[in-house]
Amino acid sequence: MIIQAFLRWVETAKTGDRVRAASALGRAYVTAEMNSLDHHAAEMAMTFLLDDPSPKVRLALAEAVADCNRIPRSIILSLAEDQPETAYAVISRSPVLNDMDLVDLAAKGTAETRAVIAARRAMSPPVAAAIAEIGGEEEVLILLENEHARFSCRTLKRLSDRLGHLWSIRNRLLDRDDLPADARHALVEKVGAALSSFGLVQAAIGGRRVERITREACDRAAVDMAGAVHADQIPALVEHLRATGRLTPAFLLHTLCSGRIDFVAAAIANLSGVTDKRVRSILSDGRIHAIRALFESAGLGSDVSAPFAEAMMLWRKENRSASVGASATISSVLLSKLRGRRHASEASGGLADIIEKLTIAEQRQTARDYARLAARDAA
């Protein structure tokens, strides 16, 4: 009877009174201040208020029931498709909206709608994936700043591909510990491309030198990444580098001399088709001729496979003796062997140049580390 009287009164009441009444009705429903009969009647009354001509009335109802998980879906979905202010009150908070509802709202809504969804406290991987697929910079930034959002590796890779050229998105992604290694390397490449295209940098040191420095810095970052990445991500990183043309003999030699043996093994398995278990067995215990044959099965020429095999044997020796600075030792010893050959092929000569640059880089890094340590001890 109370609800029936309410409906008759609503038809002639002023807007302000209807706003207060809608809010009171919603709060009474949420706090369960009704018996079972009035409960159903209240739902009918709230459904009736969805057609109220004043958006203020519908907003008051939305704010009153937004946090309740017992509100009928029909009421919540209607409010979610109302005018922006009313819709956002429900979209940002309602637990009644499931993943499919939110994905649908994100697909057909505006950028503001997606921003509201991205800020929700409950953010599942499917909803995050939907916003990552169609959202712009602002929506995605809100999503990445949402501490409650959960991302799949595939979503993070997609964000890297779609919006990695934007520095704001790129920086947020690179700060994440769960960013897959292949996506991280792709972003590093984009950082390098952005720096090399900067007019002031090109004017200061020249276009060709910028390109060379950028390439070397990206390769060094990739080598460091190969040593720091989790074991389960190494195959994906290897495949990414192979697909982008970065898995060159020079890069493989760099990783080998730097002691990234797990990465080298995964790369050889990828390139040769030999099982990972077999590759690791040959690299750890095989004779030098077996190691050369393995490298050649990965596409390396016979004149190039010899330095690779020698580097592998040197790494075994240094690793078993647990010597400090093994990378520098491997580089310098291998360089002296290549320089000492009277009849070196063009390929071997090219590898010698690469190894010399690697040796110099390792020495400079060692000096920087020493200076940093000395400065810290002196402080």
Phi, psi and omega in degrees: 000323179297316180295319179298318177294323178299317181293323178292322181291322183301326185297335183241355184288156177286163184301314181299321179292322180292324177299312180294323180292319179297319178295317180294319179297315180297316180295320179297321178294315182297319181275005176059039179273044181213155171276177186298326181290313179295330179303310179295319180296322178296322177297321177296320180294318179295322176297321177297321182291343177298338180261009179299135183293341182265124177296337179295324179293315181292325176294318179299319178295316181299315181293330181286327187250001188300326184268358184274136179264005181255357180292134178306141180302325182300323179288315182295316180296322178295316178294326180292342179252015179279193177299155189311309184299318178291315181298318183295327179299323181276314183300323184285341190229333193294126175282352180287329180289122179266181183301318181296321178298314183292321177296318179296316178296321179294323183290319184260357182270183180270177176298324179295321178299315180294326178295320178295317178297319182297336182268000181299147180291324177261106183231103183276162179304318180298320180291318177300321179295322180295316180291322178297329183283324186238351184286153175270189185301313184295314181296318182291324176298317177299319179298314181291334179276350181283111182293342182267353183286140178245131185242144169272162177300324180296321179294317179296322176295319180297319177297321178298319180290315186285312191236013181295344179283348178270124187298326182295316179290317183300315181295320179296319180292317182294337178282350184274134178285338184266009178291125180301149186299320181293323177291322179297318179295320179299322179290322177298319177298322179290326175298315179299318179296321180294318180292319182291336180270357181289123187301320182295321179294315180297321180292329184282318186236000176092143185298316184292320180291322177300316180298317181293314181297320180296316180297315180295321179294320179293321178295319179296319178297321179293322178296315178298321180295321180298332179272340185258343186289149176295149185302324183286348179261351183300313180303321179293321177295318178300312181296321178298313180294323178295315182293331181266005177078016181267348183274065183270163175304322179297317180293318179298320179294322178299313180294323180293313179294335179273000176082018178274065189293322178299319178293316180301316180299316179295322179294316180295320177298320179295316185280330186263335185084359175285145182297150181300321180298317180293318179300313181296324179295316180293317182294327184272328186229351185288158175285166186298326179291324177292323179293317177299316180297324179294314179296323179292327177293342178271000176108001178279143179290163182296328180283338180269331184294331181298309177299324178298314181295321179295320178296322179294317179295322177295319180296319176304313182297312181293323182292321180290331179273354178053041181281151177278143180073036182299322182299315180295322180295314180300313182298313184291318179294316180296322179296316180296324178294316181292320180291335184277352181279134182286322185244071180274138178287168178298321180295317179296322177297321178295321177294323178299318177298319179296315182294324178296317177297321179296319180297315179297317180297319179294319179296319179293321178293320178298319178295320179296317179297320180295315180296321180295317179294319180295320179293324180290322178291329182282341183288000000 
